Amino acid sequence: MVKLFELIFLDLLEKVTKTCPFILPASENQITASMLQIMSIMTQQESFKERIHDPSCKPDEITQRFDMIFQYAIMWSIGAIVDDLAQRSF
C-alpha cells in the first residue's frame, strides 16, 4: 500500500492539485481521506473478502484485485472533483 501511494497517488495528487481546475473545493487531506474511504468500502465487500480467502486464490490475484481497487478509488476521489476537460486528460 505504501508503494502504491509513493509511486502513483502522491505524484498524481500533486499534479492534479496544481494543474487541474476543481468543480468542488477540496484539500489534499480531503481527497486522500475520500480515496481511503472508497478503498475501505470496496475491500469490505463480501465478494472481495470471500475471494481473497478462497484457498484457490493465488497471491498474484489478490495483488491484482487490490491494485484495481486502488485505481478505482483514485479515479473516483480525484477524477470526480476536477472539471470535464481535466477528466478527459486524467
C-alpha positions in Angstrom: 0.0 0.0 0.0 2.8 2.4 0.8 4.5 1.8 -2.5 1.2 2.4 -4.4 0.9 5.7 -2.6 4.5 6.7 -3.3 4.5 5.6 -6.9 1.1 6.7 -8.0 -1.1 8.6 -5.7 1.2 11.3 -4.3 2.5 12.4 -7.8 -0.9 12.3 -9.3 -2.4 14.3 -6.4 0.3 16.9 -6.7 -0.1 17.2 -10.5 -3.9 17.4 -10.2 -4.0 20.0 -7.4 -1.5 22.2 -9.3 -2.8 21.9 -12.9 -6.5 20.9 -12.9 -9.5 23.1 -12.2 -11.7 21.7 -9.5 -15.5 21.7 -9.7 -15.7 21.2 -6.0 -13.2 22.7 -3.5 -11.1 20.0 -1.7 -7.9 19.9 0.2 -5.3 17.2 -0.3 -6.3 15.7 3.1 -10.0 15.5 2.0 -9.1 13.9 -1.3 -6.8 11.4 0.4 -9.5 10.6 3.0 -12.1 10.1 0.3 -9.7 7.8 -1.6 -9.1 5.7 1.5 -12.8 5.6 2.4 -13.6 4.3 -1.1 -10.9 1.6 -0.7 -12.2 0.6 2.6 -15.7 0.2 1.3 -14.6 -1.8 -1.7 -12.3 -4.1 0.4 -15.1 -4.8 2.9 -17.5 -6.2 0.4 -18.3 -9.8 0.9 -17.3 -10.8 -2.7 -13.8 -9.3 -2.2 -13.3 -10.9 1.2 -14.6 -14.3 0.1 -12.3 -14.3 -3.0 -9.1 -13.4 -1.2 -9.8 -16.0 1.5 -10.5 -18.7 -1.1 -7.7 -21.3 -1.0 -7.6 -21.4 -4.8 -6.9 -17.6 -5.0 -3.3 -17.0 -5.8 -1.3 -14.2 -4.2 -0.9 -12.5 -7.6 -4.7 -12.4 -8.0 -5.0 -10.8 -4.6 -2.4 -8.2 -5.5 -4.1 -7.5 -8.9 -7.5 -7.1 -7.2 -6.1 -4.7 -4.7 -4.4 -2.7 -7.4 -7.6 -2.5 -9.3 -9.5 -1.2 -6.2 -6.7 1.3 -5.6 -7.0 2.6 -9.2 -10.8 2.7 -8.9 -10.6 4.7 -5.7 -8.1 7.2 -7.3 -10.5 7.7 -10.3 -13.5 8.4 -8.0 -11.7 10.5 -5.4 -9.5 12.7 -7.7 -11.3 12.3 -11.0 -14.7 13.2 -9.7 -13.8 16.6 -8.4 -12.0 18.0 -11.5 -13.7 19.7 -14.4 -14.7 17.9 -17.7 -11.6 18.9 -19.6 -9.3 17.7 -16.8 -11.2 14.4 -16.5 -10.6 13.7 -20.2 -6.8 14.1 -19.7 -6.9 12.2 -16.4 
